[in-house]
Amino acid sequence: MAQRGARVLLADLDSDAVEKAASDLRAKGLTAQSVSLDLTNPGEYPALEKAVEQHFSGRVDVLVNNAGGWRFSTFDEISMQEWEWMFRTNTTSMFLATQAVKPMIPENGTGRIVNVASGAAHQPRTIMPHYAASKAAVVSLSRSYALELAARNILVNAVSPGPIATETLKADSNQEELNKLKQAIPLGRAGEPEDIAEVILFLASRRNRFMTGQTLVVNGGMFMI
Ligand SMILES: NC(=O)c1ccc[n+]([C@@H]2O[C@H](COP(=O)([O-])OP(=O)(O)OC[C@H]3O[C@@H](n4cnc5c(N)ncnc54)[C@H](O)[C@@H]3O)[C@@H](O)[C@H]2O)c1
């Protein structure tokens, strides 16, 4: 988004990583700021509001809810603590961020919200039922927000990525698992972050004029709905 001219504010729990990501963009001549907060903690949102006020005079055109996380556990392995962490990280963070940012979005037709769900929301996997449910909630919340915010001319959609070779996925999977994944994808490769970024960019742009409340599944054909 920064490469296509957006002025971006990156928000993440990991203060060093988020500032490095922003400074890498600035080094390329792009406009990027960072703020560090726990998106699951309502008490930390004043930091986000302050950063938006400081850098963008309180206005946000596009919100991308991308923060999230997963654990590989079967039903019988899931502790109460892990269950609650999963829903806080994937679902509560998206709810709180949207509640905080929606008053900052103008009603002039530029407003877009894009939520990152997961293929797991549509296809069950025995090793991550809690993750799948927390991402199915993201799909559902996207529809409810689309309905609510249509009156304010704000379009809300979700993207459900298949396996994407991010650092976290590579760290969580061994080579054998990655090869298995590849074989399950008709396009013959895991996705790259840019494959998802392009779809988010479309949904966030004015080129998306009439799509709201939808979820685009981007998975190299791994399953089709
Ligand atoms: N990589 C995949 O294969 C894949 C597939 C489907 C969906 N997704 C989804 O895409 C999104 C990005 O995944 P990724 O692979 O880039 O993972 P990632 O771990 O690299 O990125 C997730 C980011 O969220 C941040 N985060 C987690 N909890 C937070 C909190 N409470 N407050 C603020 N920030 C927090 C982390 O610090 C991290 O920077 C996630 O929502 C993930 O569920 C990923």
The ligand as an ORCA input file, in Angstrom:
! r2SCAN-3c Opt
* xyz 0 1
  N       0.815    -17.345      6.970
  C      -0.240    -18.070      6.650
  O      -0.129    -19.158      6.074
  C      -1.627    -17.565      6.937
  C      -2.721    -18.249      6.395
  C      -4.009    -17.799      6.648
  C      -4.200    -16.669      7.422
  N      -3.126    -16.012      7.957
  C      -3.395    -14.823      8.773
  O      -2.682    -13.732      8.236
  C      -2.335    -12.818      9.272
  C      -0.841    -12.557      9.234
  O      -0.175    -13.797      9.439
  P       1.410    -13.965      9.254
  O       1.651    -15.301      8.697
  O       1.972    -12.759      8.568
  O       1.838    -14.036     10.777
  P       2.868    -13.136     11.577
  O       3.019    -13.835     12.896
  O       4.081    -12.871     10.772
  O       2.093    -11.765     11.758
  C       1.121    -11.569     12.727
  C       1.433    -10.277     13.457
  O       0.400    -10.031     14.403
  C       0.999     -9.469     15.539
  N       0.155     -9.646     16.707
  C      -0.230    -10.824     17.278
  N      -0.969    -10.583     18.369
  C      -1.065     -9.228     18.488
  C      -1.677     -8.373     19.429
  N      -2.364     -8.863     20.477
  N      -1.560     -7.030     19.274
  C      -0.861     -6.528     18.236
  N      -0.257     -7.288     17.305
  C      -0.344     -8.628     17.438
  C       2.318    -10.209     15.689
  O       3.237     -9.500     16.505
  C       2.762    -10.329     14.229
  O       3.578     -9.247     13.833
  C      -2.805    -13.465     10.583
  O      -4.077    -12.929     10.924
  C      -2.926    -14.944     10.211
  O      -3.856    -15.641     11.015
  C      -1.843    -16.429      7.737
*
